[in-house]
Amino acid sequence: MKLKCEMVEALAGLYLSPRYDEPKATPEFHLECWRRYCSDSLACATAAPRKHAKSTALTHDYGLAVALYREEQYIIIVGSSEDMAIENLNDIANELRENEELRRDFLIKDFVVDQKTDVIVECKDGYQFRFIARGAEQKIRGRKWNGKRPGLIIFDDIEDDEQVESKDRRARFRKWFFRACKQSLREGGKIRGHGTILHQDSLLNHLMKNKSWDSKLYKAHTSFNEFTNILWPDAFSEERLKEIRQEFINEGDSAGYSQEYLNDPRDNDEAYLRREDFIAMSEEDYEVSKIVCVGVDFAISKMDTANRTSFTIGGKDIRNLLHFIDQRTGRWDTSEMIEEFFAINARWSPDMFFVEEGIIWKAVYPILREEMRVRDAWIPVTPLLPTKDKKVRGRSLQKRMRSGGCRFDKQASWYPDFEDELLKFTGDAEATLDDQFDSAAWLSRGFDDHKSDVDVDDFYTEEEIEYLARSKSLKGGGDGRSSVTGY
């Protein structure tokens, strides 16, 4: 029988959901996944957040539907380990043993084989179907039953932390998957899989980009700092998601939340910026004098999907350490952007704003200049030559961070989102939400080009400089003391 989404939904609603713990209404993304899994596509993959009932909907419900509606007889369930696969198979087997209504209506007679890793069920009309459980990288090649190869493979959270921990391990795992696991299917057989992306070089993330696969990535909500488009509002309210996120933040692992709930992992061993280089400011760092400047990345739009304008405020101290002390980001029109210039200038009195010398700056500058004249408040701005390659643009920041030359105000409310976005950067010029990276890169490059060495004299006021100049002219030394009397 050709399986349809409505059939899976009916099976889940009538027979299976009454046995769930705290059942909830089926979310739209489950229905969408069932439609894809019931399609004619030979290969489908789904990346979805933790605790969003992937195993229940896509292994348990869908797997049972395939067998009970007799679309496929021979099904393999693959987990990251054999124990994980056994757990999924055990849930299916219990349903077939204990669910009296399901047994009656689908003519379940008996178990021909009932083992932890192998279940064969016979119906009253003699029809049989089989489930087997296998762990990742176990032998699957060449398996047959009654002269048939498997017609369906379901892989569920097939990767764990160990499987993605090294480049060689990831490459070996992908080779096993494509050469052994997938090739064990019969001609025309289907493969369906779901999990959470644990690494940018993981198998699941590769499948998200593989054009031969029908793949879909889901996030619990839009982004780390934007709680719109919540995927399953009945189960995860904005309040609950923020509580979960805060727990990760409190543990210093904001990237962990992005991985588990936004399917946005950090490629830490090959990252452009490394998390260990985000060094927190000490108590002394808050007090030390700094030369403050601002890096600016422009984008003029009010649209929710557009890039944002970003201002990164940083101060360099006598040790030439760059402290990131404020961050402002928004989807602003020109007038709002101009107001932000003046607000930052009033708050921090920066020595310089570093901006990209491009089309937007040429449009903004006349308006800013006229507003400075009207307000009689003069803002120092230095345009920097544009660099199309963002990797090249960010080299100054990357080198500075790799050498331990940056400090960050990790106590600030803006910081988790800032770190989250900077850690996402991989050098892809088409990446979204990299505005804060760009403004931080302009800030670092501006310091390199125009404020490369900070000297103690940079922190003296005009009155102090004038006093020191008079002192040096006095006989006996630069501090005004007599070399004879000492006073």
ChimeraX attribute file (.defattr): number of C-alpha atoms within 10 A of each C-alpha:
attribute: neighborCount
match mode: 1-to-1
recipient: residues
	/A:1	9
	/A:2	12
	/A:3	20
	/A:4	17
	/A:5	20
	/A:6	13
	/A:7	17
	/A:8	23
	/A:9	20
	/A:10	13
	/A:11	19
	/A:12	22
	/A:13	15
	/A:14	11
	/A:15	18
	/A:16	20
	/A:17	18
	/A:18	11
	/A:19	11
	/A:20	10
	/A:21	7
	/A:22	7
	/A:23	12
	/A:24	10
	/A:25	10
	/A:26	15
	/A:27	15
	/A:28	11
	/A:29	14
	/A:30	19
	/A:31	16
	/A:32	13
	/A:33	22
	/A:34	22
	/A:35	15
	/A:36	21
	/A:37	25
	/A:38	22
	/A:39	16
	/A:40	11
	/A:41	16
	/A:42	16
	/A:43	21
	/A:44	24
	/A:45	26
	/A:46	26
	/A:47	23
	/A:48	24
	/A:49	25
	/A:50	18
	/A:51	12
	/A:52	18
	/A:53	14
	/A:54	23
	/A:55	19
	/A:56	18
	/A:57	19
	/A:58	23
	/A:59	23
	/A:60	21
	/A:61	22
	/A:62	26
	/A:63	25
	/A:64	22
	/A:65	22
	/A:66	23
	/A:67	20
	/A:68	23
	/A:69	17
	/A:70	16
	/A:71	15
	/A:72	21
	/A:73	22
	/A:74	25
	/A:75	25
	/A:76	26
	/A:77	26
	/A:78	29
	/A:79	25
	/A:80	20
	/A:81	18
	/A:82	18
	/A:83	16
	/A:84	20
	/A:85	26
	/A:86	22
	/A:87	15
	/A:88	19
	/A:89	27
	/A:90	19
	/A:91	14
	/A:92	18
	/A:93	23
	/A:94	10
	/A:95	18
	/A:96	21
	/A:97	16
	/A:98	10
	/A:99	14
	/A:100	13
	/A:101	13
	/A:102	18
	/A:103	18
	/A:104	11
	/A:105	10
	/A:106	14
	/A:107	16
	/A:108	21
	/A:109	18
	/A:110	16
	/A:111	18
	/A:112	13
	/A:113	14
	/A:114	13
	/A:115	15
	/A:116	16
	/A:117	20
	/A:118	17
	/A:119	19
	/A:120	18
	/A:121	22
	/A:122	17
	/A:123	16
	/A:124	12
	/A:125	9
	/A:126	10
	/A:127	13
	/A:128	20
	/A:129	20
	/A:130	20
	/A:131	24
	/A:132	20
	/A:133	26
	/A:134	23
	/A:135	20
	/A:136	23
	/A:137	20
	/A:138	13
	/A:139	13
	/A:140	20
	/A:141	15
	/A:142	13
	/A:143	13
	/A:144	14
	/A:145	11
	/A:146	6
	/A:147	6
	/A:148	12
	/A:149	19
	/A:150	25
	/A:151	19
	/A:152	28
	/A:153	24
	/A:154	24
	/A:155	27
	/A:156	24
	/A:157	22
	/A:158	24
	/A:159	23
	/A:160	18
	/A:161	10
	/A:162	10
	/A:163	21
	/A:164	20
	/A:165	15
	/A:166	12
	/A:167	14
	/A:168	10
	/A:169	14
	/A:170	18
	/A:171	15
	/A:172	12
	/A:173	19
	/A:174	18
	/A:175	14
	/A:176	18
	/A:177	15
	/A:178	12
	/A:179	12
	/A:180	17
	/A:181	23
	/A:182	18
	/A:183	15
	/A:184	22
	/A:185	25
	/A:186	17
	/A:187	10
	/A:188	11
	/A:189	19
	/A:190	21
	/A:191	23
	/A:192	26
	/A:193	26
	/A:194	24
	/A:195	23
	/A:196	29
	/A:197	31
	/A:198	25
	/A:199	24
	/A:200	18
	/A:201	19
	/A:202	24
	/A:203	22
	/A:204	26
	/A:205	23
	/A:206	16
	/A:207	20
	/A:208	19
	/A:209	12
	/A:210	12
	/A:211	9
	/A:212	12
	/A:213	17
	/A:214	19
	/A:215	23
	/A:216	17
	/A:217	19
	/A:218	16
	/A:219	22
	/A:220	27
	/A:221	21
	/A:222	14
	/A:223	18
	/A:224	21
	/A:225	15
	/A:226	11
	/A:227	15
	/A:228	11
	/A:229	12
	/A:230	17
	/A:231	20
	/A:232	18
	/A:233	14
	/A:234	11
	/A:235	16
	/A:236	17
	/A:237	15
	/A:238	16
	/A:239	10
	/A:240	12
	/A:241	18
	/A:242	15
	/A:243	12
	/A:244	14
	/A:245	20
	/A:246	16
	/A:247	13
	/A:248	16
	/A:249	15
	/A:250	9
	/A:251	9
	/A:252	12
	/A:253	16
	/A:254	19
	/A:255	24
	/A:256	20
	/A:257	23
	/A:258	22
	/A:259	19
	/A:260	19
	/A:261	25
	/A:262	24
	/A:263	25
	/A:264	25
	/A:265	23
	/A:266	25
	/A:267	19
	/A:268	16
	/A:269	12
	/A:270	12
	/A:271	15
	/A:272	19
	/A:273	24
	/A:274	17
	/A:275	18
	/A:276	10
	/A:277	17
	/A:278	19
	/A:279	16
	/A:280	15
	/A:281	17
	/A:282	12
	/A:283	8
	/A:284	8
	/A:285	16
	/A:286	12
	/A:287	8
	/A:288	11
	/A:289	15
	/A:290	22
	/A:291	22
	/A:292	21
	/A:293	26
	/A:294	31
	/A:295	27
	/A:296	26
	/A:297	26
	/A:298	24
	/A:299	20
	/A:300	19
	/A:301	16
	/A:302	14
	/A:303	11
	/A:304	8
	/A:305	10
	/A:306	13
	/A:307	21
	/A:308	23
	/A:309	22
	/A:310	26
	/A:311	30
	/A:312	28
	/A:313	23
	/A:314	27
	/A:315	25
	/A:316	25
	/A:317	20
	/A:318	17
	/A:319	12
	/A:320	18
	/A:321	19
	/A:322	25
	/A:323	24
	/A:324	24
	/A:325	21
	/A:326	20
	/A:327	22
	/A:328	16
	/A:329	20
	/A:330	18
	/A:331	20
	/A:332	21
	/A:333	14
	/A:334	19
	/A:335	12
	/A:336	12
	/A:337	22
	/A:338	18
	/A:339	14
	/A:340	17
	/A:341	16
	/A:342	18
	/A:343	12
	/A:344	19
	/A:345	20
	/A:346	12
	/A:347	8
	/A:348	16
	/A:349	15
	/A:350	20
	/A:351	16
	/A:352	21
	/A:353	24
	/A:354	26
	/A:355	24
	/A:356	21
	/A:357	14
	/A:358	13
	/A:359	9
	/A:360	15
	/A:361	16
	/A:362	12
	/A:363	11
	/A:364	16
	/A:365	13
	/A:366	11
	/A:367	13
	/A:368	21
	/A:369	14
	/A:370	11
	/A:371	16
	/A:372	15
	/A:373	10
	/A:374	10
	/A:375	9
	/A:376	9
	/A:377	12
	/A:378	14
	/A:379	18
	/A:380	12
	/A:381	15
	/A:382	14
	/A:383	16
	/A:384	15
	/A:385	10
	/A:386	13
	/A:387	12
	/A:388	9
	/A:389	11
	/A:390	19
	/A:391	18
	/A:392	12
	/A:393	19
	/A:394	25
	/A:395	15
	/A:396	20
	/A:397	22
	/A:398	21
	/A:399	13
	/A:400	17
	/A:401	21
	/A:402	16
	/A:403	9
	/A:404	15
	/A:405	19
	/A:406	24
	/A:407	22
	/A:408	21
	/A:409	19
	/A:410	19
	/A:411	11
	/A:412	11
	/A:413	11
	/A:414	16
	/A:415	17
	/A:416	19
	/A:417	18
	/A:418	23
	/A:419	19
	/A:420	23
	/A:421	20
	/A:422	20
	/A:423	22
	/A:424	23
	/A:425	23
	/A:426	17
	/A:427	16
	/A:428	11
	/A:429	12
	/A:430	8
	/A:431	11
	/A:432	13
	/A:433	17
	/A:434	24
	/A:435	25
	/A:436	26
	/A:437	24
	/A:438	26
	/A:439	27
	/A:440	27
	/A:441	24
	/A:442	29
	/A:443	30
	/A:444	29
	/A:445	22
	/A:446	23
	/A:447	25
	/A:448	13
	/A:449	10
	/A:450	11
	/A:451	17
	/A:452	13
	/A:453	15
	/A:454	17
	/A:455	14
	/A:456	11
	/A:457	10
	/A:458	14
	/A:459	15
	/A:460	12
	/A:461	10
	/A:462	9
	/A:463	9
	/A:464	12
	/A:465	14
	/A:466	11
	/A:467	13
	/A:468	15
	/A:469	13
	/A:470	13
	/A:471	16
	/A:472	14
	/A:473	12
	/A:474	13
	/A:475	13
	/A:476	16
	/A:477	12
	/A:478	14
	/A:479	16
	/A:480	17
	/A:481	15
	/A:482	13
	/A:483	10
	/A:484	8
	/A:485	7
	/A:486	8
	/A:487	9
